[in-house]
Amino acid sequence: ALTNAINLIDTSANYADGRSEQLIAKVIEDLISEKKIKRDELTIVTKGGYIQGQNYKFASKLKQEGKPFEDVVEYSERLWHCISPGFLEDQISRQLHRLNQDYADVYLLHNPEYYLGWAENNKIDRQEAEKIYYERIRKAFEFLEKKVSEGKIREYGISSNTFALRQSVYDFTSLEKVLAIAESVSENHNFKTIQLPFNLIEAGAVTNKNQSGNTKTVLEFAFENKIKVLINRPLNAITSKGLVRLADFKWEAFQEKDFIKQIKLVGLMEDDLMSEKIPKEDLSEEDLKALQGILNAGKLIEENWKFFGSIEHFNDVLSQQFIPKISRLMDIADEKIKEISVKDFISGYIKEVYKLLNLTGNYYKMRADKRSKFIHGLINKYLEEKFQGLSLSQKTVLLLSSVEGINCVLTGMRKVSYAEDICGVMNEDKIKNAKEIIRFVSEEIERAEN
């Protein structure tokens, strides 16, 4: 991506518990040393606010010692949030170290509306909660202005999931109020960037007039006030029925008879392991209990394969349940299983489980492909012919980036193929009727869901 005209990197303190920033540092260092990029050609955006992982351990220890960070929102178990100056001071120092940078181009408060979500859950009067919320933002802005003057950051802003919501929503964040705070903090303030979700389904950024007495959308207000807008989740839409991936899906033909055959094979291998092979090993009760909970992929797929709902939900189940179980099984096999033949059998079993999971994924990709073709049809109804052959992800990104007021569309390019896909439309003309197409697609998908 970086050697093909992409020049903005968006990350955060809590992405991969800080390892995202470390990886970015390594890549930038390598490319600069190879003279493939220059630092001053890059825009590095990072964010702070979440207390998870290592941050959670550190913040918990400080609390136990009677020296907690101020204004911590203890939102849920192992998920806290904070934008107090003391916490941000700690975070920026750690983040610049991880990034191996003297400064960040843009620093964003990361979803500060967690406070409002907590306040609503605790039945705090909305007006009182808003007063506290915007006062916390004021304190953060005062601190961030100091960081700009110190050269640690070039500018700052907010990344919020609630900028585009209706004003009546409890945790709505008003860009109008936030800008007024920045102007009160400094006549020459450095509040210059916001980030928010926007895609073909979640189109509130162009449909909800929630600024200036409900006369302007957040995008219109930002554009008029020269605030840069970064769009996140352009390809991952959250709907009432779950996550929808706005991309094309490649799948192999799904034959139910082959699938059922694979389920039975995996089930038989699991039975063989638990009844014949594993009992011969000298394993502890704890390991045996763990294996009972691991060696059930065949049963779980057999009982649930028609009920995962979507490819997106299945992928979540895959990453959160099946993959960790397979990793645990591999660890036990490496560390505790002595008989070579049993180790080999477990290796063969894992291959068959992956085959079964791939077959299950194909079933849901087949269904997702039908959904993607439906969305293609909606877009193409009003799209110029020269754009109609693009992939769904390309059409989506091009539509969003064509809307006035959008400065950057952030796509999670986790694979080379994703980067190639997006770079393929970097030099395309803007779509003149983009806003109208987005509104139409959003309305039609909502109608289809209901």
C-alpha positions as CSV (number, residue, x, y, z in Angstrom):
1,A,0.0,0.0,0.0
2,L,2.7,2.5,1.0
3,T,4.6,2.0,-2.2
4,N,1.5,2.4,-4.3
5,A,0.3,5.9,-3.4
6,I,-1.4,5.2,0.0
7,N,0.1,7.7,2.4
8,L,-2.1,7.7,5.5
9,I,-1.9,5.1,8.2
10,D,-4.5,4.9,10.9
11,T,-3.9,3.0,14.1
12,S,-4.6,3.1,17.8
13,A,-3.1,2.2,21.2
14,N,-5.5,-0.7,21.6
15,Y,-5.1,-2.3,18.2
16,A,-3.4,-5.6,18.9
17,D,-2.6,-4.2,22.4
18,G,0.0,-1.8,21.0
19,R,1.6,-4.3,18.5
20,S,-0.1,-2.6,15.6
21,E,1.9,0.5,16.3
22,Q,5.1,-1.6,16.7
23,L,4.5,-3.3,13.3
24,I,3.9,0.1,11.6
25,A,7.2,1.4,13.1
26,K,9.1,-1.6,11.6
27,V,7.5,-1.3,8.2
28,I,8.1,2.5,8.0
29,E,11.7,2.0,9.2
30,D,12.4,-0.6,6.6
31,L,10.9,1.4,3.7
32,I,12.6,4.6,4.6
33,S,16.0,2.8,4.9
34,E,15.3,1.3,1.4
35,K,14.5,4.8,0.2
36,K,11.1,3.7,-1.0
37,I,9.2,6.3,1.1
38,K,9.9,9.5,3.0
39,R,8.6,10.2,6.5
40,D,7.3,13.7,5.5
41,E,5.1,12.1,2.8
42,L,3.2,10.0,5.4
43,T,0.3,10.9,7.7
44,I,0.4,8.8,10.8
45,V,-2.9,8.9,12.7
46,T,-3.1,7.2,16.1
47,K,-5.7,7.3,18.9
48,G,-6.0,6.9,22.7
49,G,-8.8,6.3,25.2
50,Y,-9.2,2.6,25.6
51,I,-8.0,0.8,28.7
52,Q,-7.6,-2.9,27.7
53,G,-4.9,-5.5,27.7
54,Q,-1.6,-4.1,29.1
55,N,-3.2,-0.7,29.7
56,Y,-5.9,-2.4,31.8
57,K,-3.3,-4.3,33.9
58,F,-1.4,-1.0,34.5
59,A,-4.4,1.1,35.3
60,S,-5.8,-1.6,37.6
61,K,-2.4,-1.7,39.5
62,L,-2.5,2.1,39.9
63,K,-6.0,1.9,41.2
64,Q,-5.0,-0.7,43.8
65,E,-2.1,1.5,44.9
66,G,-4.5,4.4,45.4
67,K,-3.0,6.4,42.5
68,P,-5.7,5.9,39.7
69,F,-6.0,7.9,36.5
70,E,-8.6,10.6,36.8
71,D,-12.1,10.2,35.3
72,V,-11.8,6.5,34.3
73,V,-15.0,5.0,32.9
74,E,-15.2,1.4,34.2
75,Y,-17.5,0.4,31.3
76,S,-17.4,-3.4,31.7
77,E,-15.1,-6.2,32.9
78,R,-11.6,-5.6,31.5
79,L,-12.8,-2.7,29.4
80,W,-12.3,0.8,30.8
81,H,-12.0,4.1,29.0
82,C,-10.4,7.4,29.8
83,I,-9.5,10.7,28.1
84,S,-8.1,12.6,31.2
85,P,-4.8,14.5,30.6
86,G,-2.9,12.2,32.9
87,F,-3.9,9.1,31.0
88,L,-3.3,10.8,27.6
89,E,0.2,11.9,28.7
90,D,1.0,8.3,29.6
91,Q,-0.5,7.0,26.3
92,I,1.2,9.5,23.9
93,S,4.6,8.7,25.5
94,R,4.1,5.0,25.1
95,Q,2.6,5.3,21.6
96,L,5.4,7.5,20.2
97,H,7.9,5.0,21.6
98,R,6.1,2.1,20.0
99,L,5.8,4.0,16.7
100,N,9.5,5.0,17.0
101,Q,8.5,8.5,16.0
102,D,9.2,12.0,17.5
103,Y,5.6,13.0,16.7
104,A,2.3,11.8,15.4
105,D,0.6,13.8,12.6
106,V,-2.8,13.4,14.0
107,Y,-3.9,12.3,17.5
108,L,-7.6,11.3,18.1
109,L,-9.6,10.8,21.2
110,H,-10.9,7.2,20.6
111,N,-14.6,6.9,21.1
112,P,-15.0,9.2,24.1
113,E,-18.7,8.5,24.0
114,Y,-18.0,5.5,26.1
115,Y,-18.7,7.9,29.0
116,L,-22.2,8.6,27.6
117,G,-22.9,4.8,27.2
118,W,-21.8,4.2,30.8
119,A,-24.0,7.1,32.0
120,E,-27.0,5.9,30.1
121,N,-26.5,2.4,31.6
122,N,-26.4,4.0,35.0
123,K,-29.5,6.0,34.4
124,I,-27.8,9.4,34.7
125,D,-29.8,12.4,33.5
126,R,-28.8,13.0,29.9
127,Q,-28.3,16.8,30.4
128,E,-26.0,16.2,33.4
129,A,-24.1,13.5,31.5
130,E,-23.6,15.7,28.5
131,K,-22.3,18.5,30.7
132,I,-19.7,16.2,32.2
133,Y,-18.9,14.6,28.8
134,Y,-18.1,17.9,27.0
135,E,-16.1,19.2,30.0
136,R,-13.9,16.1,29.8
137,I,-13.4,16.8,26.1
138,R,-12.5,20.4,27.0
139,K,-9.8,19.2,29.4
140,A,-8.4,16.8,26.8
141,F,-8.3,19.5,24.2
142,E,-6.4,21.8,26.5
143,F,-3.9,19.1,27.1
144,L,-3.6,18.2,23.4
145,E,-3.0,21.9,22.5
146,K,0.1,21.7,24.8
147,K,1.2,18.5,23.0
148,V,1.0,20.4,19.7
149,S,3.1,23.2,21.1
150,E,5.7,20.6,22.4
151,G,5.9,19.1,18.9
152,K,4.6,15.7,20.0
153,I,1.6,15.9,17.7
154,R,0.8,18.1,14.8
155,E,-3.0,18.3,15.2
156,Y,-5.8,16.5,17.1
157,G,-9.4,15.4,16.8
158,I,-12.0,12.8,17.8
159,S,-12.9,9.4,16.4
160,S,-16.5,8.7,17.4
161,N,-19.1,6.2,16.3
162,T,-21.8,8.7,17.2
163,F,-21.1,11.8,15.1
164,A,-23.6,10.8,12.5
165,L,-26.4,9.7,14.8
166,R,-29.7,11.5,15.4
167,Q,-29.5,14.2,18.1
168,S,-32.1,12.3,20.1
169,V,-29.8,9.4,20.7
170,Y,-28.4,9.5,24.2
171,D,-24.7,9.0,23.3
172,F,-24.8,11.3,20.2
173,T,-21.6,13.4,19.9
174,S,-22.2,16.9,18.5
175,L,-19.5,18.1,16.2
176,E,-20.9,21.6,16.6
177,K,-20.4,21.5,20.4
178,V,-16.9,20.0,20.0
179,L,-15.8,22.7,17.6
180,A,-17.1,25.4,19.9
181,I,-15.0,23.8,22.7
182,A,-11.9,23.9,20.6
183,E,-12.5,27.5,19.6
184,S,-12.9,28.4,23.3
185,V,-9.7,26.6,24.2
186,S,-7.6,28.5,21.6
187,E,-8.3,31.0,18.9
188,N,-5.8,29.2,16.7
189,H,-6.8,25.7,17.8
190,N,-5.5,22.5,16.2
191,F,-8.8,20.5,16.3
192,K,-8.7,19.6,12.6
193,T,-9.8,16.0,12.1
194,I,-12.6,13.7,12.9
195,Q,-13.2,10.0,12.2
196,L,-16.6,8.3,11.9
197,P,-18.3,5.2,10.4
198,F,-19.9,5.6,6.9
199,N,-20.8,3.0,4.3
200,L,-23.5,2.1,1.9
201,I,-25.8,0.9,4.7
202,E,-24.9,3.1,7.6
203,A,-25.4,6.3,5.7
204,G,-26.2,8.7,8.5
205,A,-23.3,11.0,7.6
206,V,-25.3,12.1,4.5
207,T,-28.9,11.4,5.7
208,N,-29.1,12.7,9.3
209,K,-29.2,16.4,9.6
210,N,-28.0,16.7,13.2
211,Q,-26.0,20.0,13.2
212,S,-26.9,23.7,13.2
213,G,-30.4,23.2,14.4
214,N,-30.9,20.0,12.4
215,T,-30.2,21.8,9.1
216,K,-26.9,20.3,8.2
217,T,-25.3,16.8,8.3
218,V,-22.1,16.2,10.1
219,L,-20.3,16.0,6.7
220,E,-21.8,19.3,5.6
221,F,-20.8,21.0,8.9
222,A,-17.3,19.6,8.8
223,F,-16.8,20.7,5.2
224,E,-18.0,24.2,5.9
225,N,-15.7,24.5,8.9
226,K,-12.6,23.0,7.1
227,I,-12.5,19.9,9.4
228,K,-11.0,16.9,7.7
229,V,-13.1,13.7,7.8
230,L,-11.7,10.2,7.9
231,I,-14.2,7.4,7.2
232,N,-13.9,4.0,9.0
233,R,-15.7,0.7,8.4
234,P,-16.5,1.5,4.8
235,L,-16.7,-2.2,3.9
236,N,-18.1,-3.5,7.2
237,A,-21.7,-2.4,7.8
238,I,-23.4,-3.1,11.1
239,T,-27.1,-3.8,10.5
240,S,-30.0,-4.9,12.7
241,K,-29.2,-8.5,11.5
242,G,-25.5,-8.3,12.1
243,L,-22.4,-7.4,10.2
244,V,-22.5,-7.1,6.4
245,R,-19.2,-7.2,4.4
246,L,-19.5,-5.0,1.3
247,A,-17.2,-7.0,-0.9
248,D,-17.3,-9.8,-3.4
249,F,-16.9,-13.4,-2.3
250,K,-15.1,-16.2,-4.2
251,W,-16.4,-19.6,-3.4
252,E,-16.2,-23.2,-4.6
253,A,-19.3,-25.2,-5.4
254,F,-21.0,-26.4,-2.3
255,Q,-22.2,-30.1,-2.4
256,E,-24.2,-31.0,0.7
257,K,-23.4,-34.7,0.4
258,D,-19.7,-34.0,0.5
259,F,-20.2,-31.7,3.4
260,I,-22.2,-34.3,5.4
261,K,-19.5,-36.9,4.6
262,Q,-16.8,-34.6,6.0
263,I,-18.8,-34.0,9.2
264,K,-19.1,-37.7,9.8
265,L,-15.3,-38.3,9.1
266,V,-14.4,-35.6,11.6
267,G,-16.8,-37.0,14.2
268,L,-15.4,-40.5,13.8
269,M,-11.9,-39.2,14.3
270,E,-12.9,-37.3,17.4
271,D,-14.6,-40.5,18.8
272,D,-11.5,-42.5,18.0
273,L,-9.2,-40.0,19.8
274,M,-11.3,-39.8,22.9
275,S,-12.3,-43.4,23.3
276,E,-9.2,-45.2,22.0
277,K,-6.0,-43.1,21.5
278,I,-6.1,-40.4,24.2
279,P,-6.8,-42.8,27.1
280,K,-3.5,-44.6,26.5
281,E,-1.6,-41.4,27.1
282,D,-0.7,-40.4,30.7
283,L,-2.6,-37.1,30.8
284,S,-3.9,-35.1,33.8
285,E,-7.6,-34.7,34.5
286,E,-7.2,-31.1,33.5
287,D,-5.8,-32.0,30.1
288,L,-8.5,-34.6,29.5
289,K,-11.2,-32.2,30.4
290,A,-9.6,-29.6,28.0
291,L,-9.5,-32.2,25.2
292,Q,-13.2,-33.1,25.7
293,G,-14.0,-29.4,25.1
294,I,-11.7,-29.2,22.1
295,L,-12.5,-32.4,20.2
296,N,-16.0,-31.6,19.2
297,A,-15.7,-29.6,16.0
298,G,-17.7,-32.3,14.1
299,K,-20.6,-32.2,16.5
300,L,-20.6,-28.4,16.7
301,I,-20.7,-28.0,12.9
302,E,-23.3,-30.8,12.5
303,E,-25.6,-29.0,15.0
304,N,-25.0,-25.4,13.9
305,W,-24.0,-25.2,10.3
306,K,-27.3,-23.8,9.1
307,F,-27.6,-21.3,12.0
308,F,-24.4,-19.2,11.8
309,G,-26.5,-16.7,9.9
310,S,-23.8,-15.1,7.7
311,I,-20.3,-15.4,6.5
312,E,-19.3,-12.5,8.8
313,H,-20.8,-14.3,11.9
314,F,-19.2,-17.6,10.9
315,N,-15.8,-15.9,10.5
316,D,-16.3,-14.5,14.0
317,V,-17.1,-17.9,15.4
318,L,-14.1,-19.3,13.5
319,S,-11.6,-16.8,15.0
320,Q,-13.1,-16.8,18.5
321,Q,-13.8,-20.5,19.0
322,F,-12.5,-22.9,16.4
323,I,-9.0,-21.5,15.8
324,P,-8.2,-21.1,19.5
325,K,-9.3,-24.7,20.1
326,I,-7.1,-25.9,17.3
327,S,-4.2,-23.9,18.7
328,R,-4.7,-25.4,22.1
329,L,-4.9,-28.9,20.7
330,M,-1.6,-28.4,18.9
331,D,0.0,-27.2,22.1
332,I,-1.3,-30.3,24.0
333,A,-0.1,-32.6,21.2
334,D,3.4,-31.0,21.2
335,E,3.8,-30.9,25.0
336,K,1.9,-33.8,26.4
337,I,1.3,-36.5,23.8
338,K,4.2,-39.0,23.7
339,E,3.1,-41.6,21.2
340,I,4.2,-40.6,17.7
341,S,1.3,-42.4,16.0
342,V,-1.2,-40.4,18.1
343,K,0.6,-37.1,17.3
344,D,0.3,-38.0,13.6
345,F,-3.4,-38.9,14.0
346,I,-4.0,-35.5,15.6
347,S,-2.2,-33.8,12.7
348,G,-4.4,-35.6,10.3
349,Y,-7.5,-34.7,12.3
350,I,-6.6,-31.0,12.3
351,K,-6.3,-31.1,8.5
352,E,-9.8,-32.7,8.2
353,V,-11.2,-30.1,10.6
354,Y,-9.8,-27.3,8.4
355,K,-11.3,-28.9,5.4
356,L,-14.7,-29.0,7.2
357,L,-14.4,-25.4,8.2
358,N,-13.6,-24.4,4.6
359,L,-16.6,-26.3,3.4
360,T,-18.8,-24.5,5.9
361,G,-17.3,-21.2,4.9
362,N,-18.1,-22.0,1.2
363,Y,-21.7,-22.5,2.1
364,Y,-21.9,-19.0,3.7
365,K,-19.7,-17.4,0.9
366,M,-22.2,-18.8,-1.6
367,R,-25.0,-17.0,0.3
368,A,-23.0,-13.8,0.8
369,D,-22.3,-13.8,-3.0
370,K,-26.0,-13.6,-3.7
371,R,-26.2,-10.6,-1.3
372,S,-23.3,-8.9,-3.0
373,K,-24.8,-9.4,-6.4
374,F,-28.0,-7.8,-5.1
375,I,-26.1,-4.7,-3.9
376,H,-24.2,-4.6,-7.2
377,G,-27.6,-4.4,-8.9
378,L,-28.8,-1.5,-6.7
379,I,-25.6,0.5,-7.3
380,N,-25.5,-0.2,-11.0
381,K,-29.0,1.1,-11.4
382,Y,-27.7,4.7,-11.2
383,L,-24.0,4.2,-11.8
384,E,-22.2,5.3,-14.9
385,E,-21.4,2.3,-17.2
386,K,-17.6,2.8,-17.0
387,F,-17.7,2.0,-13.3
388,Q,-20.0,-1.0,-13.4
389,G,-17.3,-3.6,-13.9
390,L,-15.5,-2.7,-10.6
391,S,-15.6,-5.0,-7.6
392,L,-18.1,-4.2,-4.9
393,S,-15.4,-3.0,-2.5
394,Q,-14.0,-0.7,-5.2
395,K,-17.4,0.7,-6.0
396,T,-18.0,1.3,-2.3
397,V,-14.7,3.0,-1.7
398,L,-15.1,5.1,-4.8
399,L,-18.6,6.1,-4.0
400,L,-17.7,7.2,-0.4
401,S,-14.5,9.1,-1.5
402,S,-16.6,10.9,-4.1
403,V,-18.8,12.5,-1.4
404,E,-17.9,16.2,-0.7
405,G,-16.3,16.5,2.7
406,I,-14.6,13.1,2.8
407,N,-10.8,13.4,3.0
408,C,-9.9,9.7,3.4
409,V,-11.6,6.4,3.3
410,L,-9.9,4.0,5.7
411,T,-9.9,0.4,4.5
412,G,-8.6,-2.4,6.7
413,M,-6.0,-3.7,4.1
414,R,-5.0,-6.9,5.9
415,K,-4.0,-8.7,2.8
416,V,-2.0,-7.8,-0.3
417,S,-5.1,-8.6,-2.5
418,Y,-7.1,-6.0,-0.5
419,A,-4.4,-3.4,-1.1
420,E,-4.3,-4.2,-4.8
421,D,-8.0,-3.9,-5.0
422,I,-8.1,-0.5,-3.4
423,C,-5.1,0.8,-5.3
424,G,-6.9,-0.2,-8.4
425,V,-9.3,2.8,-8.0
426,M,-6.9,5.4,-6.6
427,N,-6.8,7.3,-9.9
428,E,-10.5,6.8,-11.0
429,D,-12.7,9.8,-11.6
430,K,-15.1,10.8,-8.8
431,I,-18.7,9.6,-9.2
432,K,-20.8,12.7,-9.7
433,N,-24.1,11.3,-8.2
434,A,-22.4,9.4,-5.3
435,K,-24.5,10.8,-2.6
436,E,-27.8,10.0,-4.3
437,I,-26.6,6.4,-5.0
438,I,-25.6,5.9,-1.4
439,R,-29.0,7.2,-0.1
440,F,-30.8,4.9,-2.6
441,V,-28.8,1.8,-1.7
442,S,-29.2,2.5,2.0
443,E,-32.9,2.9,1.8
444,E,-33.4,-0.2,-0.4
445,I,-31.3,-2.4,1.9
446,E,-33.2,-1.2,4.9
447,R,-36.5,-1.9,3.1
448,A,-35.2,-5.4,2.1
449,E,-34.3,-6.2,5.7
450,N,-37.7,-5.1,7.1
